[in-house]
């Protein structure tokens, strides 16, 4: 009690000096509060981005491994490479299901494609003459594919990456399209093909395989391609997807099951628990029969690319935080050293009347603690009010970008302003969240300045008190009371 009483008396007696110390600590506390709020907000946003992306793994052909023992400039090397390429063992739908049975895989989806010919519809093409200028092809409509159409089946909405990334956009869709899309012979067709054959929603189209078997599908949606394919096909009258029919994987599987002569193409995507397990998963795939000319590729780089700017903000906030502490600590140390020199006679008198070094040291420390606590509380309050606006200002562009992208994805699937609703991804949530972070605006102080920030501020206050008290602790231990009084005389 004696120590606290003397400390309080000393604070009131030296108002100017303690107000100056309090202002410095208040500024430091305010700056640290805002900085910590920005740091925590940045960390939360980074985590939000990372969690928004599924950890995807795809099977990719390893060209480098394929060609490492061959010289493509030599005819013999080209022939050997061609022979090896033709002998590569492809994988089937059964293989994919086997691959997916792994402790490292959480879920998977795939596209399953086959080539079919038209029965009651014609391939979108414009006949051209053979007198084309050098350097120009005849376009995709006259490519050398053996079938008229590519029937691509998706196992789930997650697999429909062309709609998610905006390559395809639904222009027309029936009301209950997404209730039917993954069960039965239903298709979405390109609007160019629809115009070419005068087709509309609910029309029936017939496709046939090379052996004459016929398969009937009902049109439940019409999409358009948004990417310009002119660089790939400079003389093409139609987009790359003009003769692509979109259906479900089950419909394609039924066709391939009943016709062993059809060679389907499958592109699986596996959702894994951690990127750290990719090599283990690849070794497991090889053991299950995957040809060693295939490797696994992840989307880790894509998942991290969206957070680079936020990571820069986080790094800047961290640097600013430590600079604030260092500069503030040095300033407080200098002020306290000057304070000790001014109170040197007071120290000598108190030591002469029998006050121990420990009690005297604790009195000076108590003065700093009282001033620091008051300043920290005020600084935390001011910083909390300010940090709310600062954090939301930093997040505003990210929030707007996320919302706009979500709306775009919804429209790509024919939702919002289109006929029919936005499809549901089941237990995965709304498809509009695919690949996009769910960013919420901070609408209260507690959303930024929480118990974590307050504990960090408490640690800052203790650090500042210890730094500021170093001068008084050393001086009190070193000063001799008789020497001090003699010098004063």
Protein Blocks (a to p, Z undefined) as FASTA:
>chain_A
ZZmmmmmmmmmmmmmlmmmmmmmmmmmmmmmmmmmmmmmmmmmmmmmmmmmpccdddddd
dfklmmmmpcfkbmklmmmmmmmmmmpccddfklmmmmmmcfkbmbdcdddddddddfkb
ccddddddfkbcehiaebjklccbfbfbdcdddfbfklmmmlmnomaccfbdcfklmmmm
mgcjdddddfklmmmnopaehiacddddfkopacddddfbdcddfbdcklmmmmbcbdfk
lmcccddfklmmmmmmmomkbccddddddddfbfklmmmmmmmmmmnopafkbccddfkl
mmmmmmmmmmmmmmmmmmmmmmmmmmmmmmmmmmmmmmmmmmmmmmmmmmmnopafklmm
mmmmmmmmmmmmmmmmmmmmmmmmmmmmmmmmmmmmmmmmmmmmmmmmmmmnopajlgci
dddehjnopfklgopacddddfbfklmmcfklmmmmmmmmmmmmmmmmmmmmmmmmmpcf
klmmmmmZZ
